[in-house]
Amino acid sequence: MGQNRHGLALFFTLGVSLVDWERAGFLEREVNYYRQLAEHIGPVTFVTYGGAEDRAIADKLGGIRLLVNEHRLPPESFMREAPMAYRDALRGVAIVKSNQIKGAWAALAAAALTGAHSIVRGGYLLSRFSANRPTSLRVRFGLWRRELSLFHQADRVFLPSREDALYARRWYALPAEKVIILPNFVDVDLFAPRDDLACEPGLIGFVGRLAPQKNLSTLIEAAAGIPGVRLRLIGDGPERERLKALAQQRGVTIDLLGTVPHHELPRLLAECEIFVLPSLYEGAPKALLEAMSAALPVIATKVQGSHALIRHRETGWLCEDTSAASLRRALETLLHDSRLRTQMGRAARRFVVEHFSLPHVLQREVTAYRELGCA
């Protein structure tokens, strides 16, 4: 690779625009990370599936170059055509990276066309995640084949957990040096303990999509009848109205706040006495890490994606299963033990700062690029 190459091009997840990032509340968070990464590896370029609406908010990128879906092509078409369309614009880039496995083909194609190093990043493994859903063997095999092809073409594969890395190395026969554990980062300065705010007794927080995977109806059943409990659900999704009706039926007070800007989450979390993630399965739960960073006592079900982040009764409470009875025992125990809540919250904060802070994750990524000769 020529010595004059520098910088990184990030191909967004299939179909995702800059506006989508903003609506989801994490545009500022991601932009901040890539601006800091640019200080080590050179200019960063975003290739997104949005058009004029993305250009309209390009001033929020603070120096990151933006390439968009100018002709409003369908996502699959843009994924196929963008590498060639932007070949000249990306010719001097050292690294081409996918933001997720969905859409990673475009990053690999662009890297091949420009001679850059290729990185496939997965926020979670599609094949492993799909095993928790009622998908057919044909679909699961298709996902496995897709990942197999992508991972073997890439120079490096970034995965968020040791579990995912071991799975990928085993099932895709990947050499150890090819798979890099790059966890989700947390802004530990933003998600920090708030001494200026007192939590509200009995207020139980949740952040995430209101979907069956999150098992929120079971959380409502668990909370029913516990004196003084109120649920604060931050996020939106297809189960919103059903959860509202169930809470009314079961006599549980519930605040449905919808999607909120990322910078407002720390205050909303600080007002909670406990954070709960009652999921049936997870990928790499950022919301759980952010609550832990804010020193909240957390409760999570002992499922894929969550159990590796918590040491039971040390950095959080791991429920034995996903049942209402298990969640209820956890809630009742912590609501009546302020000392345990405080101890777990402090330990959780230390754990996240040590392993998931932005500087820690950033350094891991920079080190991976140095090993490729790109930083």
Long-range contacts (C-beta under 8 A, 24 or more apart in sequence): 1-94, 1-115, 1-116, 1-117, 1-373, 1-374, 2-115, 4-92, 5-92, 5-93, 5-94, 5-115, 5-116, 5-374, 6-41, 6-42, 6-43, 6-92, 6-93, 6-94, 6-374, 7-38, 7-41, 7-42, 7-43, 7-44, 7-45, 7-92, 7-93, 7-94, 7-95, 8-34, 8-37, 8-38, 8-41, 8-42, 8-43, 8-44, 8-45, 8-93, 8-94, 8-95, 8-96, 8-97, 9-44, 9-45, 9-46, 9-47, 9-90, 9-93, 9-95, 9-96, 9-97, 9-107, 9-110, 9-116, 10-34, 10-44, 10-45, 10-46, 10-47, 10-97, 10-98, 10-99, 11-47, 11-82, 11-96, 11-97, 11-98, 11-99, 11-103, 11-104, 11-106, 11-107, 11-110, 12-46, 12-47, 12-48, 12-49, 12-99, 12-103, 13-98, 13-99, 13-100, 13-102, 13-103, 14-49, 14-75, 14-76, 14-79, 14-100, 14-102, 14-103, 15-49, 15-75, 15-102, 15-103, 16-48, 16-49, 16-99, 16-103, 17-48, 17-49, 17-50, 17-51, 17-53, 17-54, 17-68, 17-69, 18-46, 18-48, 18-50, 18-53, 18-54, 18-57, 18-58, 18-61, 18-66, 18-68, 19-50, 19-53, 19-54, 19-57, 20-50, 22-57, 22-60, 23-259, 24-259, 25-259, 25-260, 25-261, 25-262, 25-265, 26-262, 27-57, 27-60, 28-60, 28-262, 28-263, 29-187, 29-262, 31-60, 31-61, 31-62, 31-64, 32-187, 32-358, 33-185, 33-358, 33-362, 34-64, 35-62, 35-63, 35-64, 36-358, 36-362, 37-362, 37-365, 37-366, 38-63, 38-64, 40-362, 40-366, 40-369, 40-375, 41-94, 41-95, 41-366, 41-369, 41-374, 41-375, 42-94, 45-89, 45-90, 45-93, 47-82, 47-86, 47-106, 47-110, 49-75, 49-78, 75-103, 79-103, 79-105, 79-106, 80-105, 80-106, 80-109, 82-106, 82-110, 83-109, 83-110, 83-112, 83-113, 84-109, 84-113, 86-110, 87-113, 87-114, 90-114, 90-116, 94-369, 94-374, 95-119, 95-369, 95-372, 95-374, 97-121, 97-158, 101-125, 101-126, 101-146, 101-147, 101-150, 102-126, 104-150, 104-154, 105-150, 108-150, 108-153, 108-154, 111-155, 117-155, 117-156, 117-369, 117-372, 117-374, 118-153, 118-154, 118-155, 118-156, 119-154, 119-155, 119-156, 119-157, 119-158, 120-150, 120-151, 120-153, 120-154, 120-156, 120-157, 120-158, 121-157, 121-158, 121-159, 121-182, 122-147, 122-157, 122-158, 122-159, 122-160, 122-164, 123-160, 123-184, 123-283, 123-284, 124-160, 124-164, 124-283, 124-284, 124-305, 125-159, 125-164, 125-167, 125-168, 127-171, 128-164, 128-167, 128-304, 129-281, 129-283, 132-213, 132-280, 132-281, 132-304, 144-171, 147-172, 148-172, 151-178, 154-178, 155-372, 156-180, 156-368, 156-372, 158-182, 158-365, 158-368, 160-184, 160-283, 160-284, 161-284, 161-305, 161-308, 162-308, 163-304, 163-308, 164-284, 180-364, 180-368, 181-364, 182-361, 182-364, 182-365, 182-368, 183-284, 183-355, 183-356, 183-361, 184-284, 184-286, 184-289, 184-356, 184-361, 185-356, 185-357, 185-358, 185-360, 185-361, 185-362, 186-286, 186-289, 186-290, 186-293, 186-352, 186-356, 186-357, 186-358, 187-293, 187-358, 188-293, 188-349, 188-352, 188-353, 188-356, 188-357, 188-358, 190-263, 190-266, 191-265, 191-266, 191-269, 191-290, 191-291, 191-293, 191-294, 192-266, 192-293, 192-294, 192-295, 192-349, 193-270, 193-294, 193-295, 193-345, 193-349, 194-266, 194-267, 194-270, 194-294, 197-267, 197-270, 197-271, 199-270, 199-271, 199-272, 199-273, 200-230, 200-271, 200-272, 200-273, 201-228, 201-273, 202-226, 202-227, 202-228, 202-229, 202-230, 202-273, 202-335, 203-230, 203-232, 203-271, 203-272, 203-273, 203-274, 204-229, 204-230, 204-231, 204-232, 204-272, 204-273, 204-274, 204-275, 204-276, 204-331, 205-232, 205-234, 205-268, 205-269, 205-271, 205-272, 205-274, 205-275, 205-276, 205-291, 205-296, 206-231, 206-232, 206-233, 206-234, 206-235, 206-275, 206-276, 206-277, 206-278, 206-287, 207-234, 207-235, 207-265, 207-269, 207-275, 207-287, 207-290, 207-291, 208-234, 208-235, 208-277, 208-279, 208-285, 208-287, 209-235, 209-236, 209-237, 210-235, 210-236, 210-237, 210-238, 210-239, 210-240, 210-243, 210-256, 211-237, 211-238, 211-239, 212-239, 212-280, 213-279, 213-280, 213-281, 214-239, 214-277, 214-278, 214-279, 214-280, 215-278, 215-279, 215-280, 215-301, 215-322, 216-243, 216-278, 217-242, 217-243, 217-246, 218-278, 218-322, 218-323, 218-324, 218-327, 219-276, 219-278, 219-324, 219-327, 220-246, 220-247, 220-250, 220-252, 220-254, 221-250, 221-324, 222-278, 222-324, 222-325, 222-327, 222-328, 222-331, 223-250, 223-252, 223-328, 223-331, 224-250, 224-251, 224-252, 225-251, 226-328, 226-331, 226-332, 226-335, 229-253, 229-331, 229-335, 230-254, 230-255, 231-255, 232-257, 232-268, 232-271, 232-272, 233-257, 234-258, 234-259, 234-260, 234-265, 234-268, 235-259, 265-290, 266-294, 269-294, 269-296, 270-294, 270-296, 272-296, 273-297, 273-335, 273-341, 274-298, 274-299, 274-331, 274-334, 274-335, 274-341, 275-299, 276-300, 276-327, 276-330, 276-331, 277-301, 277-306, 278-319, 278-322, 278-327, 279-303, 279-305, 279-306, 279-322, 280-322, 281-305, 282-306, 285-309, 289-352, 289-356, 291-348, 292-316, 292-348, 292-349, 292-351, 292-352, 293-348, 293-349, 293-352, 293-353, 293-356, 294-349, 295-345, 295-346, 295-348, 295-349, 296-345, 296-348, 297-334, 297-340, 297-341, 297-342, 297-344, 297-345, 297-348, 298-344, 298-348, 299-327, 299-330, 299-331, 299-334, 301-326, 301-327, 311-347, 313-340, 313-344, 314-344, 314-347, 315-344, 315-347, 315-348, 315-351, 316-344, 316-348, 317-344
